[in-house]
Amino acid sequence: MTDALRATIEELAGEYNQQVQRVKEAYGALGRLRAVARSKDGMVEVTVGQNGQLRSLKLDPRAYRKLSPSELAQAIMEQVAAATGDVAEQTRRLMQPLMPADLPFEQTFGENATLEAFLPRPVEPSM
């Protein structure tokens, strides 16, 4: 192997490993994503995690007197949907710059996606 080819391989391996590290760091940040949504009347506040899982639900005590059970349920569902949409947008903004243009976002970060599904192992230059 020529020195020029060896240098090129080492450079490419280094660039690849740096990109893998950036993706891993961003993917780790995904687990820390949260979004909060609050109803206009302040009766309902929800916090959701990365995939829209409910992390916190706060109800103003007045909600039990002012809202019927179905209205309260609807208010909760609306805020969960709003917070889930917000965290989905945060995810897209975080990951989109790292993704190849031809790789659909949902395929990579949909409900059942994992980092290992699209990211091969780091490479070591072979000499």
VMD Tcl script that builds the backbone (N, CA, C; Angstrom):
set m [mol new atoms 381]
animate dup $m
set s [atomselect $m all]
$s set {name element resname resid chain x y z} {
  {N N MET 1 A 0.848 -1.161 0.000}
  {CA C MET 1 A 0.000 0.000 0.000}
  {C C MET 1 A 0.902 1.235 0.000}
  {N N THR 2 A 0.580 2.173 -0.846}
  {CA C THR 2 A 1.395 3.386 -0.931}
  {C C THR 2 A 1.110 4.298 0.258}
  {N N ASP 3 A 2.066 5.166 0.503}
  {CA C ASP 3 A 1.893 6.110 1.613}
  {C C ASP 3 A 0.695 7.026 1.381}
  {N N ALA 4 A 0.493 7.436 0.128}
  {CA C ALA 4 A -0.632 8.321 -0.189}
  {C C ALA 4 A -1.964 7.615 0.065}
  {N N LEU 5 A -2.065 6.360 -0.343}
  {CA C LEU 5 A -3.296 5.595 -0.130}
  {C C LEU 5 A -3.527 5.376 1.363}
  {N N ARG 6 A -2.478 5.046 2.074}
  {CA C ARG 6 A -2.574 4.843 3.523}
  {C C ARG 6 A -3.061 6.131 4.204}
  {N N ALA 7 A -2.499 7.266 3.800}
  {CA C ALA 7 A -2.898 8.549 4.387}
  {C C ALA 7 A -4.364 8.851 4.086}
  {N N THR 8 A -4.796 8.551 2.865}
  {CA C THR 8 A -6.195 8.770 2.488}
  {C C THR 8 A -7.126 7.898 3.317}
  {N N ILE 9 A -6.775 6.637 3.487}
  {CA C ILE 9 A -7.595 5.717 4.283}
  {C C ILE 9 A -7.665 6.185 5.730}
  {N N GLU 10 A -6.538 6.589 6.285}
  {CA C GLU 10 A -6.523 7.074 7.665}
  {C C GLU 10 A -7.373 8.329 7.818}
  {N N GLU 11 A -7.287 9.218 6.834}
  {CA C GLU 11 A -8.086 10.447 6.879}
  {C C GLU 11 A -9.575 10.122 6.808}
  {N N LEU 12 A -9.959 9.248 5.884}
  {CA C LEU 12 A -11.367 8.870 5.756}
  {C C LEU 12 A -11.874 8.169 7.012}
  {N N ALA 13 A -11.071 7.282 7.572}
  {CA C ALA 13 A -11.468 6.589 8.802}
  {C C ALA 13 A -11.642 7.593 9.938}
  {N N GLY 14 A -10.755 8.565 10.023}
  {CA C GLY 14 A -10.864 9.590 11.061}
  {C C GLY 14 A -12.120 10.431 10.900}
  {N N GLU 15 A -12.418 10.840 9.664}
  {CA C GLU 15 A -13.627 11.621 9.400}
  {C C GLU 15 A -14.876 10.812 9.746}
  {N N TYR 16 A -14.875 9.561 9.347}
  {CA C TYR 16 A -16.010 8.690 9.628}
  {C C TYR 16 A -16.214 8.557 11.137}
  {N N ASN 17 A -15.151 8.286 11.862}
  {CA C ASN 17 A -15.260 8.110 13.311}
  {C C ASN 17 A -15.715 9.393 14.006}
  {N N GLN 18 A -15.305 10.549 13.495}
  {CA C GLN 18 A -15.776 11.817 14.057}
  {C C GLN 18 A -17.273 11.974 13.831}
  {N N GLN 19 A -17.726 11.630 12.632}
  {CA C GLN 19 A -19.155 11.724 12.327}
  {C C GLN 19 A -19.952 10.764 13.207}
  {N N VAL 20 A -19.447 9.554 13.393}
  {CA C VAL 20 A -20.114 8.583 14.267}
  {C C VAL 20 A -20.225 9.157 15.677}
  {N N GLN 21 A -19.174 9.778 16.162}
  {CA C GLN 21 A -19.200 10.363 17.506}
  {C C GLN 21 A -20.234 11.476 17.597}
  {N N ARG 22 A -20.326 12.329 16.567}
  {CA C ARG 22 A -21.331 13.400 16.571}
  {C C ARG 22 A -22.736 12.815 16.606}
  {N N VAL 23 A -22.961 11.756 15.836}
  {CA C VAL 23 A -24.276 11.117 15.815}
  {C C VAL 23 A -24.590 10.510 17.185}
  {N N LYS 24 A -23.630 9.840 17.781}
  {CA C LYS 24 A -23.857 9.243 19.107}
  {C C LYS 24 A -24.180 10.313 20.147}
  {N N GLU 25 A -23.477 11.431 20.097}
  {CA C GLU 25 A -23.743 12.517 21.045}
  {C C GLU 25 A -25.147 13.080 20.845}
  {N N ALA 26 A -25.520 13.285 19.589}
  {CA C ALA 26 A -26.863 13.790 19.304}
  {C C ALA 26 A -27.919 12.776 19.727}
  {N N TYR 27 A -27.662 11.520 19.464}
  {CA C TYR 27 A -28.609 10.475 19.844}
  {C C TYR 27 A -28.761 10.424 21.368}
  {N N GLY 28 A -27.676 10.618 22.092}
  {CA C GLY 28 A -27.759 10.684 23.546}
  {C C GLY 28 A -28.599 11.867 24.006}
  {N N ALA 29 A -28.479 12.988 23.296}
  {CA C ALA 29 A -29.279 14.168 23.632}
  {C C ALA 29 A -30.765 13.902 23.427}
  {N N LEU 30 A -31.088 13.012 22.518}
  {CA C LEU 30 A -32.493 12.677 22.285}
  {C C LEU 30 A -33.155 12.162 23.561}
  {N N GLY 31 A -32.443 11.360 24.309}
  {CA C GLY 31 A -33.005 10.802 25.531}
  {C C GLY 31 A -33.305 11.840 26.593}
  {N N ARG 32 A -32.721 13.009 26.449}
  {CA C ARG 32 A -32.946 14.081 27.422}
  {C C ARG 32 A -34.003 15.074 26.956}
  {N N LEU 33 A -34.531 14.887 25.758}
  {CA C LEU 33 A -35.530 15.826 25.254}
  {C C LEU 33 A -36.798 15.773 26.093}
  {N N ARG 34 A -37.370 16.934 26.311}
  {CA C ARG 34 A -38.636 17.076 27.023}
  {C C ARG 34 A -39.399 18.219 26.368}
  {N N ALA 35 A -40.708 18.166 26.477}
  {CA C ALA 35 A -41.543 19.275 26.027}
  {C C ALA 35 A -42.681 19.435 27.020}
  {N N VAL 36 A -43.026 20.674 27.287}
  {CA C VAL 36 A -44.107 21.000 28.213}
  {C C VAL 36 A -45.185 21.730 27.432}
  {N N ALA 37 A -46.438 21.366 27.680}
  {CA C ALA 37 A -47.570 22.079 27.087}
  {C C ALA 37 A -48.555 22.400 28.205}
  {N N ARG 38 A -49.099 23.602 28.138}
  {CA C ARG 38 A -50.024 24.073 29.171}
  {C C ARG 38 A -51.274 24.603 28.477}
  {N N SER 39 A -52.416 24.237 29.001}
  {CA C SER 39 A -53.669 24.730 28.425}
  {C C SER 39 A -53.768 26.239 28.633}
  {N N LYS 40 A -54.534 26.901 27.773}
  {CA C LYS 40 A -54.657 28.361 27.852}
  {C C LYS 40 A -55.217 28.812 29.194}
  {N N ASP 41 A -56.112 28.014 29.744}
  {CA C ASP 41 A -56.702 28.385 31.031}
  {C C ASP 41 A -55.836 27.968 32.217}
  {N N GLY 42 A -54.730 27.287 31.948}
  {CA C GLY 42 A -53.814 26.882 32.997}
  {C C GLY 42 A -54.266 25.688 33.816}
  {N N MET 43 A -55.335 25.052 33.396}
  {CA C MET 43 A -55.870 23.926 34.165}
  {C C MET 43 A -55.037 22.654 34.011}
  {N N VAL 44 A -54.392 22.498 32.861}
  {CA C VAL 44 A -53.672 21.256 32.552}
  {C C VAL 44 A -52.268 21.592 32.075}
  {N N GLU 45 A -51.285 20.898 32.628}
  {CA C GLU 45 A -49.902 21.008 32.157}
  {C C GLU 45 A -49.324 19.605 32.062}
  {N N VAL 46 A -48.722 19.308 30.924}
  {CA C VAL 46 A -48.104 17.995 30.736}
  {C C VAL 46 A -46.655 18.174 30.305}
  {N N THR 47 A -45.848 17.195 30.656}
  {CA C THR 47 A -44.473 17.101 30.175}
  {C C THR 47 A -44.331 15.734 29.538}
  {N N VAL 48 A -43.781 15.716 28.325}
  {CA C VAL 48 A -43.546 14.448 27.643}
  {C C VAL 48 A -42.063 14.287 27.359}
  {N N GLY 49 A -41.655 13.022 27.205}
  {CA C GLY 49 A -40.278 12.696 26.866}
  {C C GLY 49 A -40.099 12.546 25.375}
  {N N GLN 50 A -38.962 12.007 24.986}
  {CA C GLN 50 A -38.535 11.921 23.596}
  {C C GLN 50 A -39.582 11.343 22.654}
  {N N ASN 51 A -40.221 10.275 23.025}
  {CA C ASN 51 A -41.186 9.630 22.132}
  {C C ASN 51 A -42.621 9.955 22.494}
  {N N GLY 52 A -42.829 11.028 23.222}
  {CA C GLY 52 A -44.175 11.436 23.591}
  {C C GLY 52 A -44.694 10.761 24.843}
  {N N GLN 53 A -43.839 10.006 25.527}
  {CA C GLN 53 A -44.294 9.352 26.748}
  {C C GLN 53 A -44.534 10.406 27.828}
  {N N LEU 54 A -45.649 10.257 28.518}
  {CA C LEU 54 A -46.034 11.212 29.545}
  {C C LEU 54 A -45.088 11.102 30.733}
  {N N ARG 55 A -44.439 12.205 31.072}
  {CA C ARG 55 A -43.496 12.239 32.190}
  {C C ARG 55 A -44.091 12.949 33.406}
  {N N SER 56 A -45.004 13.872 33.148}
  {CA C SER 56 A -45.595 14.632 34.241}
  {C C SER 56 A -46.966 15.137 33.808}
  {N N LEU 57 A -47.900 15.116 34.739}
  {CA C LEU 57 A -49.245 15.648 34.513}
  {C C LEU 57 A -49.608 16.475 35.733}
  {N N LYS 58 A -49.882 17.749 35.513}
  {CA C LYS 58 A -50.274 18.633 36.608}
  {C C LYS 58 A -51.656 19.189 36.296}
  {N N LEU 59 A -52.538 19.023 37.255}
  {CA C LEU 59 A -53.901 19.522 37.107}
  {C C LEU 59 A -54.161 20.566 38.182}
  {N N ASP 60 A -54.662 21.711 37.756}
  {CA C ASP 60 A -55.076 22.726 38.707}
  {C C ASP 60 A -56.275 22.153 39.473}
  {N N PRO 61 A -56.310 22.296 40.787}
  {CA C PRO 61 A -57.439 21.750 41.552}
  {C C PRO 61 A -58.798 22.258 41.067}
  {N N ARG 62 A -58.828 23.456 40.502}
  {CA C ARG 62 A -60.093 23.993 39.979}
  {C C ARG 62 A -60.615 23.191 38.797}
  {N N ALA 63 A -59.721 22.450 38.127}
  {CA C ALA 63 A -60.137 21.681 36.947}
  {C C ALA 63 A -61.220 20.673 37.290}
  {N N TYR 64 A -61.171 20.123 38.484}
  {CA C TYR 64 A -62.162 19.124 38.890}
  {C C TYR 64 A -63.547 19.741 39.066}
  {N N ARG 65 A -63.587 21.029 39.379}
  {CA C ARG 65 A -64.868 21.713 39.567}
  {C C ARG 65 A -65.363 22.351 38.275}
  {N N LYS 66 A -64.439 22.831 37.452}
  {CA C LYS 66 A -64.826 23.593 36.263}
  {C C LYS 66 A -65.041 22.729 35.024}
  {N N LEU 67 A -64.397 21.567 34.968}
  {CA C LEU 67 A -64.465 20.733 33.767}
  {C C LEU 67 A -65.155 19.411 34.075}
  {N N SER 68 A -65.954 18.964 33.124}
  {CA C SER 68 A -66.537 17.628 33.253}
  {C C SER 68 A -65.424 16.606 33.030}
  {N N PRO 69 A -65.625 15.362 33.417}
  {CA C PRO 69 A -64.594 14.351 33.171}
  {C C PRO 69 A -64.184 14.259 31.700}
  {N N SER 70 A -65.150 14.346 30.803}
  {CA C SER 70 A -64.798 14.258 29.376}
  {C C SER 70 A -64.043 15.501 28.912}
  {N N GLU 71 A -64.402 16.672 29.439}
  {CA C GLU 71 A -63.669 17.893 29.090}
  {C C GLU 71 A -62.240 17.849 29.628}
  {N N LEU 72 A -62.088 17.335 30.827}
  {CA C LEU 72 A -60.755 17.214 31.411}
  {C C LEU 72 A -59.910 16.230 30.612}
  {N N ALA 73 A -60.508 15.105 30.262}
  {CA C ALA 73 A -59.789 14.123 29.441}
  {C C ALA 73 A -59.372 14.738 28.110}
  {N N GLN 74 A -60.276 15.481 27.483}
  {CA C GLN 74 A -59.968 16.127 26.203}
  {C C GLN 74 A -58.842 17.148 26.370}
  {N N ALA 75 A -58.885 17.927 27.446}
  {CA C ALA 75 A -57.837 18.923 27.694}
  {C C ALA 75 A -56.486 18.246 27.883}
  {N N ILE 76 A -56.466 17.131 28.599}
  {CA C ILE 76 A -55.215 16.393 28.796}
  {C C ILE 76 A -54.697 15.882 27.459}
  {N N MET 77 A -55.576 15.270 26.671}
  {CA C MET 77 A -55.164 14.720 25.373}
  {C C MET 77 A -54.628 15.814 24.450}
  {N N GLU 78 A -55.263 16.972 24.452}
  {CA C GLU 78 A -54.803 18.081 23.606}
  {C C GLU 78 A -53.398 18.526 24.000}
  {N N GLN 79 A -53.135 18.612 25.289}
  {CA C GLN 79 A -51.814 19.054 25.732}
  {C C GLN 79 A -50.750 17.993 25.480}
  {N N VAL 80 A -51.110 16.727 25.632}
  {CA C VAL 80 A -50.160 15.656 25.299}
  {C C VAL 80 A -49.818 15.718 23.816}
  {N N ALA 81 A -50.823 15.923 22.975}
  {CA C ALA 81 A -50.576 16.016 21.530}
  {C C ALA 81 A -49.684 17.213 21.207}
  {N N ALA 82 A -49.942 18.348 21.838}
  {CA C ALA 82 A -49.126 19.542 21.583}
  {C C ALA 82 A -47.683 19.322 22.022}
  {N N ALA 83 A -47.501 18.758 23.203}
  {CA C ALA 83 A -46.142 18.521 23.703}
  {C C ALA 83 A -45.422 17.481 22.856}
  {N N THR 84 A -46.144 16.457 22.424}
  {CA C THR 84 A -45.542 15.425 21.577}
  {C C THR 84 A -45.101 16.015 20.241}
  {N N GLY 85 A -45.912 16.886 19.674}
  {CA C GLY 85 A -45.521 17.556 18.437}
  {C C GLY 85 A -44.286 18.414 18.628}
  {N N ASP 86 A -44.206 19.080 19.761}
  {CA C ASP 86 A -43.042 19.918 20.061}
  {C C ASP 86 A -41.779 19.079 20.187}
  {N N VAL 87 A -41.846 17.975 20.917}
  {CA C VAL 87 A -40.652 17.145 21.095}
  {C C VAL 87 A -40.265 16.474 19.773}
  {N N ALA 88 A -41.233 16.165 18.935}
  {CA C ALA 88 A -40.916 15.605 17.617}
  {C C ALA 88 A -40.151 16.624 16.771}
  {N N GLU 89 A -40.554 17.870 16.846}
  {CA C GLU 89 A -39.848 18.919 16.104}
  {C C GLU 89 A -38.448 19.141 16.668}
  {N N GLN 90 A -38.297 19.084 17.982}
  {CA C GLN 90 A -36.966 19.189 18.584}
  {C C GLN 90 A -36.063 18.064 18.069}
  {N N THR 91 A -36.621 16.868 17.987}
  {CA C THR 91 A -35.865 15.715 17.501}
  {C C THR 91 A -35.420 15.936 16.063}
  {N N ARG 92 A -36.340 16.393 15.241}
  {CA C ARG 92 A -36.017 16.639 13.828}
  {C C ARG 92 A -34.906 17.683 13.706}
  {N N ARG 93 A -35.012 18.778 14.455}
  {CA C ARG 93 A -33.984 19.836 14.384}
  {C C ARG 93 A -32.626 19.333 14.857}
  {N N LEU 94 A -32.620 18.468 15.850}
  {CA C LEU 94 A -31.371 17.936 16.391}
  {C C LEU 94 A -30.696 16.985 15.413}
  {N N MET 95 A -31.468 16.127 14.785}
  {CA C MET 95 A -30.893 15.044 13.995}
  {C C MET 95 A -30.786 15.325 12.496}
  {N N GLN 96 A -31.633 16.158 11.960}
  {CA C GLN 96 A -31.653 16.382 10.512}
  {C C GLN 96 A -30.292 16.782 9.945}
  {N N PRO 97 A -29.520 17.657 10.598}
  {CA C PRO 97 A -28.224 18.033 10.027}
  {C C PRO 97 A -27.232 16.876 9.923}
  {N N LEU 98 A -27.454 15.822 10.679}
  {CA C LEU 98 A -26.532 14.691 10.677}
  {C C LEU 98 A -26.937 13.598 9.697}
  {N N MET 99 A -28.082 13.726 9.096}
  {CA C MET 99 A -28.615 12.652 8.267}
  {C C MET 99 A -28.306 12.863 6.793}
  {N N PRO 100 A -28.072 11.769 6.075}
  {CA C PRO 100 A -27.922 11.873 4.624}
  {C C PRO 100 A -29.215 12.406 4.007}
  {N N ALA 101 A -29.079 13.161 2.952}
  {CA C ALA 101 A -30.243 13.785 2.327}
  {C C ALA 101 A -31.270 12.766 1.844}
  {N N ASP 102 A -30.826 11.583 1.454}
  {CA C ASP 102 A -31.748 10.595 0.891}
  {C C ASP 102 A -32.288 9.600 1.922}
  {N N LEU 103 A -32.030 9.812 3.206}
  {CA C LEU 103 A -32.511 8.910 4.249}
  {C C LEU 103 A -33.708 9.555 4.941}
  {N N PRO 104 A -34.898 8.959 4.793}
  {CA C PRO 104 A -36.088 9.554 5.409}
  {C C PRO 104 A -35.967 9.616 6.931}
  {N N PHE 105 A -36.338 10.740 7.478}
  {CA C PHE 105 A -36.251 10.959 8.922}
  {C C PHE 105 A -37.032 9.905 9.698}
  {N N GLU 106 A -38.253 9.610 9.285}
  {CA C GLU 106 A -39.098 8.654 10.008}
  {C C GLU 106 A -38.514 7.248 9.992}
  {N N GLN 107 A -37.851 6.879 8.924}
  {CA C GLN 107 A -37.239 5.551 8.851}
  {C C GLN 107 A -36.149 5.406 9.906}
  {N N THR 108 A -35.456 6.479 10.151}
  {CA C THR 108 A -34.353 6.453 11.100}
  {C C THR 108 A -34.811 6.685 12.532}
  {N N PHE 109 A -35.784 7.568 12.721}
  {CA C PHE 109 A -36.186 7.949 14.073}
  {C C PHE 109 A -37.658 7.713 14.342}
  {N N GLY 110 A -38.259 6.804 13.600}
  {CA C GLY 110 A -39.643 6.441 13.856}
  {C C GLY 110 A -39.771 5.685 15.165}
  {N N GLU 111 A -40.943 5.222 15.433}
  {CA C GLU 111 A -41.256 4.600 16.722}
  {C C GLU 111 A -40.351 3.431 17.080}
  {N N ASN 112 A -39.986 2.600 16.105}
  {CA C ASN 112 A -39.199 1.402 16.401}
  {C C ASN 112 A -37.740 1.498 15.974}
  {N N ALA 113 A -37.284 2.668 15.613}
  {CA C ALA 113 A -35.911 2.826 15.137}
  {C C ALA 113 A -34.924 2.797 16.301}
  {N N THR 114 A -33.723 2.306 16.011}
  {CA C THR 114 A -32.638 2.334 16.990}
  {C C THR 114 A -31.387 2.855 16.305}
  {N N LEU 115 A -30.473 3.344 17.076}
  {CA C LEU 115 A -29.216 3.843 16.531}
  {C C LEU 115 A -28.482 2.747 15.780}
  {N N GLU 116 A -28.461 1.555 16.343}
  {CA C GLU 116 A -27.736 0.448 15.733}
  {C C GLU 116 A -28.318 0.046 14.376}
  {N N ALA 117 A -29.564 0.373 14.136}
  {CA C ALA 117 A -30.213 -0.028 12.892}
  {C C ALA 117 A -29.604 0.645 11.665}
  {N N PHE 118 A -29.011 1.802 11.839}
  {CA C PHE 118 A -28.486 2.482 10.651}
  {C C PHE 118 A -27.031 2.902 10.771}
  {N N LEU 119 A -26.396 2.620 11.875}
  {CA C LEU 119 A -25.033 3.089 12.085}
  {C C LEU 119 A -24.089 1.906 12.268}
  {N N PRO 120 A -23.197 1.678 11.313}
  {CA C PRO 120 A -22.256 0.569 11.464}
  {C C PRO 120 A -21.207 0.874 12.530}
  {N N ARG 121 A -20.422 -0.127 12.827}
  {CA C ARG 121 A -19.347 0.032 13.808}
  {C C ARG 121 A -18.294 1.013 13.303}
  {N N PRO 122 A -17.564 1.657 14.223}
  {CA C PRO 122 A -16.440 2.500 13.804}
  {C C PRO 122 A -15.403 1.659 13.060}
  {N N VAL 123 A -14.734 2.284 12.135}
  {CA C VAL 123 A -13.727 1.569 11.351}
  {C C VAL 123 A -12.333 1.910 11.844}
  {N N GLU 124 A -11.455 0.966 11.698}
  {CA C GLU 124 A -10.042 1.155 12.006}
  {C C GLU 124 A -9.280 1.040 10.694}
  {N N PRO 125 A -8.382 1.966 10.429}
  {CA C PRO 125 A -7.607 1.852 9.190}
  {C C PRO 125 A -6.766 0.579 9.226}
  {N N SER 126 A -6.812 -0.151 8.137}
  {CA C SER 126 A -5.978 -1.363 8.073}
  {C C SER 126 A -4.722 -1.039 7.282}
  {N N MET 127 A -3.637 -1.462 7.792}
  {CA C MET 127 A -2.345 -1.154 7.171}
  {C C MET 127 A -1.799 -2.366 6.470}
}
mol reanalyze $m
mol bondsrecalc $m
mol representation Tube
mol addrep $m
